[in-house]
Amino acid sequence: MAVKIRLKRLGKIRSPHYRIVVMDSRTKRDGRAIEEIGLYQPKNDPSVIKVNSERAQYWLGVGAQPTEAVVTIFKRSGDWQKFTGDSSESGIAPQAEKADKVARFNAALAEADDAPAAGAISTGKKRAAESDAADADEA
């Protein structure tokens, strides 16, 4: 039985997420996997790559054949260099910290001196027409 390490596609139409899986080469792309050893999310900036290095080394050691895409991911994570003994550099860019929305809101509120800068953004067409008619009656 030929075993391959390849990507299994998940996610929506224009938002793909992949799992790095070990599966029989005859199964379909999103079929049942023997084992999941990592994940890859290319749409994030920078891309999210998480690989269980111990399991990847095991499967490469017992003869599982990685696809070209998986080899590039392994090169970025450093697993391919461990397996082949190559000395080329590797590295995954770290993910940026998520912005604290509460802190950003409090900073904006402090900038505005705790007073709202404007009223509601939109009131709807019907209410806008009623308020315009009320303003015309008062004048």
Backbone bond lengths (Angstrom), bond angles and torsions (degrees), N, CA, C in turn:
res aa  C-N    CA-C-N  psi(-1)  N-CA   C-N-CA  omega(-1)  CA-C   N-CA-C  phi
1 M - - - 1.457 - - 1.527 108.52 -
2 A 1.319 117.08 125.20 1.463 122.10 178.59 1.524 109.46 -85.71
3 V 1.302 116.03 124.58 1.465 121.48 -178.65 1.517 108.58 -108.10
4 K 1.341 115.63 134.75 1.461 121.23 -179.96 1.518 110.14 -121.62
5 I 1.316 115.06 149.72 1.466 121.59 170.46 1.509 105.09 -104.27
6 R 1.326 117.16 116.26 1.464 120.32 -176.23 1.513 111.09 -146.18
7 L 1.326 115.81 -179.73 1.462 121.64 -177.49 1.520 110.54 -95.94
8 K 1.329 115.25 138.63 1.461 122.41 175.46 1.521 106.17 -112.08
9 R 1.332 117.12 121.43 1.463 121.12 -173.35 1.517 111.77 -84.00
10 L 1.334 114.84 135.36 1.458 123.33 174.38 1.526 107.34 -133.36
11 G 1.307 117.60 175.74 1.456 120.93 175.05 1.509 113.14 99.02
12 K 1.329 114.27 -177.20 1.454 121.19 -177.89 1.524 111.29 -86.61
13 I 1.332 115.80 -175.53 1.457 121.23 -173.25 1.529 112.38 -58.05
14 R 1.292 118.97 -53.44 1.468 120.39 -178.15 1.522 112.54 -106.47
15 S 1.301 116.79 17.03 1.461 121.59 179.48 1.523 109.69 -132.19
16 P 1.331 117.83 72.96 1.460 119.15 -176.43 1.521 112.82 -77.49
17 H 1.323 115.43 145.67 1.452 124.35 170.95 1.517 105.14 -131.67
18 Y 1.285 116.75 140.28 1.460 119.93 -177.62 1.514 110.21 -122.35
19 R 1.320 115.46 149.18 1.457 121.89 168.93 1.520 106.83 -111.37
20 I 1.309 116.46 138.61 1.456 120.99 175.47 1.522 105.50 -87.47
21 V 1.333 116.05 116.90 1.458 120.87 -172.56 1.518 111.22 -127.97
22 V 1.323 114.25 156.91 1.455 121.89 173.19 1.514 105.69 -106.68
23 M 1.346 117.33 124.24 1.460 120.79 -179.05 1.518 111.15 -150.01
24 D 1.319 113.90 163.64 1.457 121.09 176.09 1.525 107.95 -64.18
25 S 1.320 117.42 139.89 1.465 120.62 -175.56 1.520 112.83 -66.32
26 R 1.332 118.09 -18.00 1.466 120.31 -177.94 1.520 113.23 -87.08
27 T 1.332 118.49 -11.22 1.460 120.09 -179.35 1.519 110.37 -77.09
28 K 1.350 115.19 156.85 1.460 119.23 -179.77 1.531 110.24 -71.57
29 R 1.319 116.44 168.52 1.461 122.26 -171.97 1.524 113.18 -55.32
30 D 1.322 116.73 -46.24 1.461 120.41 -177.60 1.524 111.82 -103.58
31 G 1.314 116.42 24.84 1.463 121.02 -178.48 1.518 112.57 -76.67
32 R 1.340 114.31 -169.43 1.457 121.07 -177.04 1.528 110.45 -72.34
33 A 1.309 115.76 130.99 1.457 121.55 -177.38 1.522 110.26 -99.85
34 I 1.332 115.38 153.17 1.456 120.68 174.03 1.522 109.09 -73.19
35 E 1.342 115.98 -45.19 1.462 120.45 -179.53 1.525 109.58 -156.88
36 E 1.328 116.11 145.42 1.464 121.78 174.62 1.516 107.67 -100.50
37 I 1.333 116.19 124.83 1.463 118.90 -175.49 1.525 113.47 -116.58
38 G 1.329 118.17 2.22 1.453 118.74 178.21 1.510 112.38 178.02
39 L 1.344 115.12 -178.10 1.455 120.19 176.32 1.510 110.21 -142.66
40 Y 1.335 114.72 156.90 1.460 122.57 -177.54 1.515 107.90 -143.71
41 Q 1.343 116.20 123.18 1.457 121.51 178.49 1.530 108.24 -122.45
42 P 1.339 117.11 96.15 1.468 120.17 -173.17 1.517 115.26 -74.01
43 K 1.320 119.39 -19.54 1.462 121.21 -174.82 1.525 112.80 -78.95
44 N 1.322 118.04 -20.71 1.461 119.92 177.91 1.525 109.14 -70.74
45 D 1.327 116.26 157.10 1.458 119.68 179.86 1.517 109.25 -122.33
46 P 1.297 120.70 106.94 1.449 130.23 -2.79 1.528 111.71 -75.63
47 S 1.314 116.39 165.02 1.460 121.81 -177.10 1.523 110.91 -59.96
48 V 1.335 115.49 143.68 1.461 120.83 177.12 1.524 107.99 -89.65
49 I 1.328 116.25 123.40 1.458 121.70 176.69 1.517 107.78 -130.86
50 K 1.322 115.97 119.10 1.467 121.10 176.16 1.517 107.58 -129.72
51 V 1.324 116.15 121.93 1.458 121.09 -177.84 1.524 108.54 -128.38
52 N 1.332 116.41 132.91 1.451 121.23 172.23 1.527 106.26 -78.52
53 S 1.318 115.76 96.81 1.461 122.12 -171.02 1.527 112.49 -60.79
54 E 1.310 116.69 -39.24 1.467 120.54 -178.68 1.528 111.30 -61.62
55 R 1.326 116.49 -45.74 1.466 120.63 -179.46 1.529 111.48 -70.88
56 A 1.343 116.91 -36.03 1.466 120.00 177.81 1.525 109.81 -63.08
57 Q 1.332 117.27 -43.36 1.459 120.81 178.67 1.527 111.43 -63.63
58 Y 1.333 115.90 -38.46 1.465 119.47 178.78 1.526 110.44 -62.00
59 W 1.340 116.36 -50.41 1.468 119.57 -175.82 1.524 111.73 -67.45
60 L 1.318 117.81 -35.95 1.462 119.68 175.69 1.533 109.84 -66.13
61 G 1.322 116.32 -36.53 1.459 121.39 -179.64 1.511 113.99 -67.41
62 V 1.332 117.26 -32.72 1.473 119.61 -179.37 1.521 112.22 -90.35
63 G 1.342 117.40 4.59 1.455 119.58 171.51 1.508 116.98 105.27
64 A 1.330 119.88 9.80 1.463 121.03 177.16 1.527 109.06 -68.56
65 Q 1.327 116.69 135.07 1.463 122.39 -177.32 1.529 110.65 -95.56
66 P 1.340 118.57 117.25 1.466 120.05 178.00 1.531 110.93 -80.19
67 T 1.323 116.21 149.29 1.465 120.60 174.57 1.529 108.49 -76.34
68 E 1.332 116.93 172.42 1.466 120.71 -178.53 1.530 111.58 -62.11
69 A 1.341 116.47 -41.07 1.465 120.38 -179.42 1.527 110.63 -63.96
70 V 1.325 116.64 -40.22 1.457 120.54 -179.13 1.530 110.53 -69.97
71 V 1.325 117.09 -35.33 1.467 119.84 177.26 1.523 109.84 -61.60
72 T 1.344 117.63 -42.35 1.469 119.90 178.51 1.518 111.46 -64.71
73 I 1.321 117.14 -38.27 1.465 120.16 177.21 1.530 109.58 -66.00
74 F 1.323 117.06 -42.58 1.466 120.74 178.58 1.528 111.09 -64.35
75 K 1.326 117.53 -33.83 1.466 119.82 177.33 1.518 111.10 -66.36
76 R 1.327 116.34 -38.29 1.471 119.99 178.53 1.520 111.72 -70.39
77 S 1.347 117.15 -33.28 1.460 119.64 180.00 1.521 112.74 -84.62
78 G 1.339 117.51 -14.06 1.453 121.34 179.10 1.517 113.98 94.15
79 D 1.320 118.12 -4.51 1.466 121.43 -178.56 1.525 111.93 -70.15
80 W 1.316 117.45 -34.25 1.466 120.15 179.85 1.526 110.28 -68.22
81 Q 1.341 116.70 -37.81 1.456 120.17 178.58 1.532 110.65 -65.73
82 K 1.337 117.59 -37.97 1.463 120.67 177.02 1.520 110.91 -63.58
83 F 1.324 116.01 -41.11 1.464 120.80 -176.34 1.525 111.62 -70.83
84 T 1.330 117.58 -44.47 1.466 120.74 -175.99 1.518 113.54 -89.49
85 G 1.332 117.97 -14.40 1.459 120.51 -177.10 1.511 112.43 80.53
86 D 1.324 117.50 14.43 1.460 123.08 179.94 1.530 109.12 -71.63
87 S 1.320 117.11 150.52 1.470 120.60 -178.80 1.525 112.43 -108.46
88 S 1.327 118.42 12.95 1.464 119.97 178.83 1.519 109.67 -70.62
89 E 1.325 115.29 155.30 1.457 119.26 -174.52 1.527 111.92 -78.19
90 S 1.302 113.86 155.35 1.462 120.26 178.14 1.513 107.79 -138.48
91 G 1.305 115.83 168.96 1.454 118.96 176.96 1.504 111.54 164.07
92 I 1.306 114.43 140.41 1.453 121.70 177.25 1.515 107.03 -111.25
93 A 1.317 116.59 130.04 1.464 120.59 178.84 1.521 109.14 -66.46
94 P 1.331 117.58 133.56 1.465 120.00 -179.16 1.526 111.35 -69.99
95 Q 1.310 115.81 151.82 1.456 121.71 177.90 1.521 109.95 -74.82
96 A 1.312 116.25 142.31 1.460 120.83 177.26 1.521 109.37 -71.51
97 E 1.325 115.74 146.92 1.458 120.33 177.68 1.525 109.39 -67.61
98 K 1.321 116.29 141.91 1.460 119.77 177.83 1.519 109.40 -72.07
99 A 1.322 115.41 140.27 1.454 120.83 -178.89 1.520 110.08 -70.21
100 D 1.321 116.03 139.93 1.458 121.28 178.87 1.527 107.73 -83.14
101 K 1.334 116.24 108.78 1.460 120.73 -174.62 1.522 112.12 -65.78
102 V 1.329 116.59 -35.79 1.470 120.00 -179.06 1.527 109.75 -66.32
103 A 1.328 116.75 -42.96 1.462 119.98 179.55 1.528 110.64 -64.33
104 R 1.344 116.20 -40.72 1.468 119.60 177.85 1.518 111.37 -63.37
105 F 1.332 117.11 -40.57 1.459 121.19 179.19 1.524 110.87 -65.51
106 N 1.344 116.54 -44.16 1.468 119.80 179.58 1.523 111.31 -63.94
107 A 1.328 117.77 -36.85 1.459 120.97 177.36 1.525 110.60 -65.65
108 A 1.316 117.30 -42.09 1.460 120.69 179.10 1.523 110.77 -66.98
109 L 1.326 117.03 -36.35 1.460 121.69 178.80 1.528 110.30 -67.48
110 A 1.334 116.88 -40.29 1.465 120.63 178.10 1.525 110.53 -66.35
111 E 1.322 116.85 -36.29 1.461 120.99 177.69 1.520 111.11 -64.13
112 A 1.320 117.23 -35.47 1.457 121.97 -177.16 1.522 111.42 -86.59
113 D 1.330 118.92 5.72 1.469 124.52 -179.84 1.521 111.49 58.14
114 D 1.326 116.74 41.19 1.471 124.47 176.64 1.522 113.89 58.14
115 A 1.312 118.18 20.36 1.460 121.27 177.58 1.527 108.60 -119.95
116 P 1.330 117.61 134.23 1.459 118.79 178.76 1.526 110.42 -66.14
117 A 1.308 116.45 138.92 1.460 121.71 -177.05 1.524 111.77 -75.40
118 A 1.328 117.66 -31.05 1.460 120.76 -177.28 1.521 108.35 -151.23
119 G 1.325 114.83 170.50 1.457 120.17 178.19 1.516 110.61 -78.81
120 A 1.319 115.43 -155.43 1.454 120.83 179.39 1.523 109.87 -63.77
121 I 1.297 115.91 149.52 1.458 120.48 -177.17 1.521 110.83 -71.42
122 S 1.337 117.61 -47.84 1.457 120.11 178.04 1.518 108.80 -141.05
123 T 1.324 116.33 143.08 1.460 120.62 -179.06 1.512 112.31 -111.80
124 G 1.290 118.48 -4.09 1.457 120.89 -177.34 1.514 110.08 93.82
125 K 1.325 116.92 154.45 1.464 121.41 -175.00 1.523 111.94 -68.09
126 K 1.335 116.60 -41.80 1.458 119.84 -175.95 1.531 110.84 -66.47
127 R 1.347 116.02 -46.81 1.467 119.02 -179.22 1.518 111.50 -68.76
128 A 1.330 117.21 -33.39 1.464 120.24 178.17 1.524 109.85 -64.13
129 A 1.331 116.56 -40.73 1.463 120.43 179.14 1.531 110.12 -66.48
130 E 1.332 117.77 -40.05 1.462 121.17 179.21 1.527 110.77 -65.31
131 S 1.336 117.61 -41.00 1.473 119.87 -179.01 1.530 110.02 -69.59
132 D 1.337 118.44 -34.87 1.456 120.47 176.20 1.532 111.15 -65.48
133 A 1.337 115.24 -39.44 1.488 118.75 178.69 1.514 109.81 -67.45
134 A 1.352 118.06 -38.11 1.456 121.10 179.35 1.527 110.33 -66.76
135 D 1.328 117.37 -39.13 1.462 120.83 178.17 1.533 110.89 -64.87
136 A 1.329 117.49 -36.83 1.463 121.79 179.94 1.534 109.60 -69.25
137 D 1.346 119.01 -36.14 1.454 122.07 179.47 1.527 111.19 -67.76
138 E 1.343 116.26 -37.48 1.465 120.30 -178.56 1.529 111.42 -69.63
139 A 1.312 118.13 -29.59 1.476 120.73 -174.77 1.493 112.84 -84.05
